[in-house]
Amino acid sequence: MVMKGMANARIPLFEYMPGNRKTVNEIQKSLRLLRRTGKECIEQRRKAIQNGEEVPLDILTQILKNVAEEGDCGEENMLDNFVTFFVAGHETTANQLSFTIMELGRHPDIAEKLQTEVDEVIGVKRDIAYEDLGKFEYLSQVLKEVLRLTHQCQAPYAGRNGKT
């Protein structure tokens, strides 16, 4: 819904058109939920760091680390950064997975080889350990190749200076 809001924000006066009021309200409600959840995540992570607990090395930890090093950048600014990375990461991950599934559908032999690797690494485990991720050598190659193909497909649309 937030992504829909970003797309609709490009339409002049979208939020003021009477027929769009329900959509605008849903977008605002979704954004408030995302910001509230982000604030809770930040507070939980801060407490974990203060208590000396082990925390994941992710973008939130980096944001908090930068704030600690550079001084207070303001709660709203930090929350804005968290939401931006959350939305951007979600969208790019979704696109990457969509293109990967499409390419695997075009290349069943690669999909079969990939399935074999997943079966070997994960087997019948219910939970995947962080250490297991490094064992996905073929999966890593497939994802990198899809990124290369995706970039290659976008190249014809680049402007004269090579930028999209």
N, C-alpha and C positions, 0 to 999 in steps of 0.2 A: 504494500500500500504506500509506503514511503517512496519507493521508486516511481510509482504511478504519480505521486505528488510532484516529484522532481520533473517528470516529463510534462505534466500539466502546467507547471510553473512557467514553462516556455510559451504558453498560449497567453497572449495579452488579455488581461482582465478576467482570466478564467475563474478566479475565486469570487468575483463579483456577479457572475452570471447566475440568475435565479435557479436555473435547472441543475446547477452544479453544487448547490449548497450541501446536499447529502454527502456527495463525494468529498468535498472540502472538509466536512466535519469528520468523516472516517479517516481521512489522511491526517488531520490534526490529532485525532485520538490515537492513531498508530504512532505518530511521532512522539507524543507524550509518553506512551508506553515504552517506546524504545529508549527515550532519555531517562525515564524512571528506572528501567532495568539497567541501563548503563551506569547510573549513579549508584545503584545497589552493588553492581560488580566492582566498581571502583572502591567503594567503602569496604567491601569484603576483602579485596586484595590488599588494601592499605593495612587493615587489621592483621591479615596473615603475615605481611612483611614486618610489621611492628612486633608481632609475637614470635618472630624468628622461624616461622613455618616455611617449609619448602613450597615455592610457587613456580608455576610454569614459566618458561622463557618465551612469552608471547608478546604481542603488540601492547597489551595493557601494562605489562610489567615494564616495557620500554618507555611508555608514556609516563608512568610514575617515576621511573628512574631519571628521566630527563627533567621532570619537575623538581625532583630532589636536588639535582645537580645545578640547574639554572635558577632555582628559586621559584616562588609561587607565581604561576602563570594565570591563576584564577580558576575557580571550579568550573565555570561555564565554558571557558576555553578548553580545559582538559576534557570535559564532557563532549564538547563539539568534536574534538579530535577522535575520541573513542567512537562516537557515532559515525563519523566519516569513514574511519577504517573498518568498522563493522559492516556498513552498507557496501563500501567499495570491495571489501574482501568477499562478501557474500555474492555480489554480482559477478565478479571475475571468476570465482570458484564455480558458480553455477554455469557460466559460459564455458569454462574449461571442461567441465564434466559433460555438458551437452555435446560439444564438438567431439570429445573422446568417444562417447557412446555412438555418435553418428559414424565416426571413422571405424570403430570396431564392427559396426553393422556392415560396413563395406568390405571389411577384411576379416572374415570368420577364422582364418588360420591364425591371425594375430590374437584374436579374442580367445581362441582355444589355448594358445601358448600362455597367454596372460592368466587364464583360469587355472592352468597347471601350476604356475608360480604361486598364485594365491592359495591354492590347495596345499602346496608344499610348506608355505610359510605359516599360514593360519591353521590349516587342518580343521579340526573340530573345536578349536578354542572358541569360547564365548566372548572373551574380551581380548582385544589386541593390545599388546604392550608397546610402549614407545620404541623399545629396542627392535621390535619386529619391522618397523617402518624402514629401517636401513637395509633390510634384507630384500626389499622389493626392487631389485636391479632392473628387471625387464619392464615393470610398471613405470619406473622412473624414466626409462628410455621412451616408452610409449607416450607418456605425458609431455616430455620434451619435444618429441616429434610432432605431436598435435599442436603444441604452441608454435613450432616452426611453420607448420602448414597454415595455421590460422593467420600468422603474421604475413606469410606469403600471399594469402588470399586478399588481405587488406592492402597490400602494396599497390595494386593498380589504381586504388582510390586515393592515393596520396597526392598532395598538391605538387606543384613544380619544385618546391624546396624540399620535397621528400617527407613532409609532415602530414599526418592525417588530420 
